[in-house]
Amino acid sequence: MLAIGLAFITQSGLGTSAIGSPMWVFSVLTSLSFGMWNFIFNVAFVVLQWVLLRKDFPLWYWIQIPIAMFFSGILDLTMNLLAPYVPQQYQARLLFLFAGVFIVAVGVAFEVATSKYFLPGEGIVSAIAKVGGWPFPKVKVIFDVSLVAFAIVASLLLFGRVEGVREGTVIAAVFTGVIVGWIQRPIDAAYAWFVGAPPSDAESR
C-alpha cells in the first residue's frame, strides 16, 4: 500500500513524497533506481532505530530489512506500471497526488495500529516518538519536513537546481501526518475489533 501510494505521488509530476525526496535526488544523480535508493535509506533507518531503542529494539525488528527490499521492488514495478497513465492536466495531476497521499496515510495508520512490521520510514518515526514521548503524527510531520529540507539542500549542491521537490512534496509532507492523525483512532478501533484485542498504544498517539 505504501509503495503504491509513493508511486502515485511521484508519478503525479508535482514532486515526490517527503520521505522519498532525498532518495529521488540520489536516483537522479546515479544509475540506481528510485526503489534501490529507497532500500539503501531504509536500511539506514533500521540501524538508527537500533541505536535509539537499544535494549528496547526487539530482534524481530530486523525483519524490516527484507520487507524494505520487497517494498523497493514493488515501488519500481508500480512506477513503471503507472507511467503510461500519468495525466497531463494540472488538476488531474493533483488528484493523482492526493490519491497517493491518502493511500500512504492509510498504510501508515495500519502499521501503527498493528505495532509491528513497520516499514523503516515509519519505524524510525515511531522510535523517535517513543524515545521523546511525543505524539506519532506530530513527529511524522516534523520528520517529513526535515527530509524535504535535506533534499532541497542536497539537490542545490549537486545540481544547482531543485530536483523532485515541488508543491506536491509540501502537500504530501503536511497532509500525510495530518490524515494519519484524523484516521488513526478509527483504524486502531477497527484493528482491535478484528483481532479481538485491546487497541494498541498507537491509539494514544
NORNOR-V178378 format. One record per backbone hydrogen bond with DSSP energy under -0.5 kcal/mol. NH is the residue of the N-H (numbers start at 0). CO is the residue of the C=O. E is the energy in kcal/mol with one decimal. If there is no record, write none. Layout:
BEGIN
nh->[NH/NH]
co->[CO/CO]
e->[E/E]
END
This chain:
BEGIN
nh->[4/5/6/7/8/9/10/11/11/12/13/15/20/20/21/23/24/25/26/27/28/29/36/37/38/39/40/41/42/43/44/45/46/47/48/49/50/51/52/53/55/56/57/60/61/62/63/64/65/66/67/68/69/70/71/72/73/74/75/76/77/78/79/80/81/82/84/85/92/93/94/95/96/97/98/99/100/101/102/103/104/105/106/107/108/109/110/111/112/113/114/115/121/122/123/124/125/126/127/128/129/130/131/132/133/136/138/139/140/141/142/143/144/145/146/147/148/149/150/151/152/153/154/155/156/157/158/159/159/160/165/167/168/168/169/170/171/172/173/174/175/176/177/178/179/180/181/182/183/186/187/188/189/190/191/192/193/194/195/196/202/203/204]
co->[0/1/2/3/4/5/6/7/8/9/8/163/16/17/17/19/20/21/22/23/24/25/32/33/34/35/36/37/38/39/40/41/42/43/44/45/46/47/48/49/52/53/55/57/58/59/60/61/61/62/63/64/65/66/67/68/69/70/71/72/73/74/75/76/77/78/81/82/88/89/90/91/92/93/94/95/96/97/98/99/100/101/102/103/104/105/106/107/108/109/110/110/118/118/119/120/121/122/123/124/125/126/127/128/128/204/134/135/136/137/138/139/140/141/142/143/144/145/146/147/148/149/150/151/152/153/154/154/155/154/163/13/13/165/165/166/167/168/169/170/171/172/173/174/175/176/177/178/179/182/183/184/185/186/187/188/189/190/191/191/199/200/201]
e->[-2.4/-2.6/-2.1/-2.2/-2.4/-2.6/-2.7/-0.8/-0.7/-1.4/-0.6/-2.1/-1.2/-0.7/-0.6/-2.5/-2.0/-1.9/-1.7/-2.0/-1.6/-2.0/-2.1/-1.8/-2.0/-2.1/-2.4/-2.4/-2.1/-1.6/-2.2/-2.0/-2.1/-2.2/-2.0/-2.1/-2.1/-2.5/-3.1/-2.0/-2.7/-2.0/-0.9/-1.6/-1.7/-2.0/-2.0/-1.8/-0.5/-1.9/-2.6/-1.9/-2.1/-2.8/-2.5/-1.8/-2.4/-2.6/-2.3/-2.2/-3.1/-2.6/-1.8/-2.1/-2.5/-1.3/-2.2/-1.0/-2.1/-2.1/-1.7/-2.1/-2.6/-2.9/-2.2/-1.8/-2.3/-2.3/-2.3/-2.5/-2.4/-2.4/-2.1/-2.5/-2.5/-2.2/-1.9/-2.4/-2.3/-2.0/-1.3/-0.8/-1.2/-2.7/-2.7/-0.7/-2.7/-2.3/-2.3/-2.6/-2.4/-2.6/-2.6/-1.6/-1.5/-0.6/-2.1/-2.6/-2.0/-2.1/-2.9/-2.4/-2.4/-2.1/-1.9/-2.0/-2.1/-2.2/-2.5/-2.4/-2.3/-2.9/-2.6/-2.2/-2.3/-2.5/-3.0/-0.8/-1.1/-1.0/-0.6/-2.1/-0.8/-0.7/-1.5/-2.3/-2.6/-2.6/-2.2/-2.8/-1.9/-0.6/-1.5/-2.8/-2.3/-2.2/-1.6/-2.5/-1.9/-2.0/-3.0/-2.7/-2.4/-2.6/-2.6/-2.4/-2.2/-2.3/-1.2/-1.9/-1.9/-1.3/-1.8]
END
